[in-house]
Amino acid sequence: NSTVYATAVTADKQTVYAGGANGYIAQWQAADGWSALEAAFDGDVKKMILSPDENTLYVAGDFTGGVAKMNTADNTWTLLNVPGYFTWAMALANDDTLYAFSYGESGNILYSLPAGTATWQSLGTLYGYVSELLLAPDQTTLYVAGSFSNLQEDATIFNLAAFNLTTQTWSGLGNPDGWLHALALTPDGQTLYAGGDIFTADSITVNDIAKLDLTTGDWSALGAG
């Protein structure tokens, strides 16, 4: 038994991957039940993403190398070695570019790993922690949430930011006043939902959960939170 921090599920719901404490990773298959996946990680697994073609399982966490991938055909692992000590948040683009936020000796840095390459590229340094990375449906914007400040030396951005992947520029999104833990987008990419230990966003009282109209920039609460 192990504490589970992350899961990934195939589209047909016939296979579930689970990762957690002490690097433990397992898979459940409808036909065979649970089985361990030998990964030999020396720390917790915090995030899992299954590629759209379901041929690759990406994992991130508190282990040496920070990010790894598994070939789901033969269950073989490859460390991707993002710079830093550990990685809590990760996102995968439709073109297989991988984004990861890593905490390390050279700073707390958002990285990208373009498909087919082995070199991570820095997109920005910040002070604090990132809990979630989320790509817009049109793949042009990467949303970054957590508890942070001073993104790219811009002291006006706190806890929630948008990175334009076309122009490579950052912008703030109302500066929620606490730690954001989760993000979700509507399929049209026009409404962003944010949850966490937050009380206000852009001076609007939101009580832990709120939505942001990305076309107008207006925040609103969702009930009493």
C-alpha positions, -999 to +999 in steps of 0.1 A: +000+000+000+011+036-007-003+071-007-014+080-042-007+115-055-014+112-092-034+092-117-038+089-155-065+069-174-068+057-209-096+069-231-114+036-230-111+035-192-095+000-194-062+011-179-055+033-149-020+044-138-014+055-103+018+070-087+026+082-052+048+080-022+083+066-024+082+065-062+056+037-063+038+033-096+012+007-105-013+001-133-048-014-132-061-032-163-097-043-166-087-077-176-059-084-151-063-060-121-034-043-104+003-048-111+034-028-101+055-009-127+092-011-119+104+025-119+131+027-092+124+063-084+140+076-052+112+100-043+074+107-046+055+108-079+034+140-079+021+143-115+011+120-143+002+127-179-007+102-206+002+113-242-028+117-266-018+085-285-014+067-251+020+054-261+039+074-234+032+080-197+050+111-183+056+114-145+071+141-124+079+144-087+105+145-059+129+120-075+163+124-091+158+136-126+125+153-118+106+140-149+106+106-166+086+089-193+075+053-198+068+035-231+034+019-224+041-009-250+069-024-230+069-005-197+105+008-202+115+040-185+136+070-196+147+098-173+143+133-189+164+150-163+149+184-160+174+208-142+167+211-105+158+190-075+121+182-079+091+189-101+054+193-090+037+205-121+037+195-157+017+199-189+019+183-224+011+201-256-006+185-286+028+186-305+044+167-276+062+197-262+065+190-224+063+219-199+076+214-163+082+237-133+114+227-114+128+238-081+166+239-081+199+255-072+197+280-101+161+291-091+125+280-094+122+278-132+095+270-158+110+248-185+099+234-219+112+203-237+103+205-274+094+172-289+123+152-303+149+172-283+169+164-251+175+200-239+152+218-216+146+255-223+140+281-196+108+302-199+110+321-167+121+323-131+099+330-101+099+331-063+075+305-048+058+273-058+038+262-088+009+237-082-006+235-117+002+241-153-026+241-178-026+246-216-054+264-234-074+243-259-058+263-288-024+256-274-014+293-275-014+300-237+001+282-207-016+290-174+006+288-143-009+287-108+005+283-073+019+306-046+045+328-062+056+364-069+081+383-090+076+363-122+103+373-148+112+401-124+077+416-127+065+423-091+030+429-103+023+392-110+012+370-081-001+333-078-017+331-113-001+340-147-005+334-184+024+327-207+018+334-244+036+307-263+036+327-295+051+360-282+069+344-252+055+370-229+039+368-194+008+385-180-009+386-146-045+375-141-060+394-112-035+384-086-055+360-063-044+365-028-036+329-018-022+296-029-040+282-060-040+244-062-061+236-092-072+250-126-097+240-152-108+255-185-140+253-205-137+236-239-139+269-257-110+283-236-129+314-225-135+306-188-109+296-163-118+281-130-094+283-101-095+267-067-073+269-036-067+289-004-079+322-018-102+349-005-100+376-032-091+379-068-089+413-084-105+427-052-135+403-056-143+381-026-143+345-039-139+321-010-116+294-023-131+288-057-138+313-086-140+317-123-123+342-146-139+353-179-108+354-201-126+376-227-134+404-203-109+398-175-137+397-149-136+374-118-167+361-101-173+338-071-189+304-073-215+305-045-202+305-010-171+286-019 
